[in-house]
Amino acid sequence: MTEPEKHPAAIRREQADPSEQTRPLPWIVTMLLGAMAMWGAFYIVTTPFGEGSDVGDGRSASALAPPKVVHQGAAPAPDGQALYMARCSACHQANGQGVAGVFPPLAGSEWVLGPERVLVAALLHGISGEIEVRGAKYQGAMPSFAALSDAEIAAVATYIRSAWGNAASAVTAERVAQVRAATRDRAQPYEGGEALKASQQ
Ligand code: HEC
């Protein structure tokens, strides 16, 4: 047999069959990976734990720890405005103007700006019957807020005495405690403005 017959032109044109072989990673990649791994290990070993973070937002572990709760007399002062919004604004409105004929205003009210003792007594026991506020008569029912703590009553009283242009002195929790003790015997709301005024004596 002659050469052209053993390997016809069609076969000689073909490439050799592929065969499997191992192809190692290029040495430069291996070196790079090794260098990165070493750098990572070096970084972890040499980075101090906990304190002294100088990356990210810079806060240290101790700054991120939840605040320690101290239970002895260190309760945060109650927020008078928040209390007002939660407990009073439904009736007296957020702007302290009340609702004409139904809920009296607290802005500019002689009861709010007057003697602390009368205001605190009204908050502790509530009011029923007729009360005159800024020249208008109201005949409604103001609930008692005796369930609030002295500090909370003080905070809300202080807020209404200083909001909406009102400018009367702050009320302390001690003062509230005094009035609470002095009016301990009262079980009913004050029967209107006269009874509330009389509670002064
Ligand atoms: C359910 C509605 C209602 C809520 C809640 C309420 N009040 Fe009143 N408040 C009244 C009414 C009604 C009167 C008038 C009482 C009357 O007519 O006898 C009044 C009267 C008053 C007065 C005396 C009159 C005046 O306008 O100055 C003050 C002060 C007062 N409220 C403060 C507060 C504060 C502070 C709170 C929240 C801690 C509060 N009230 C929550 C309805 C309410």
Residues whose N, C-alpha, C, O or C-beta is under 5 A from the ligand:
A	BS01	HEC	R87 C88 C91 V102 F103 P104 P105 L106 S109 W111 V112 I127 S128 G129 E130 I131 V133 Y138 Q139 G140 A141 M142 P143 F145 V156
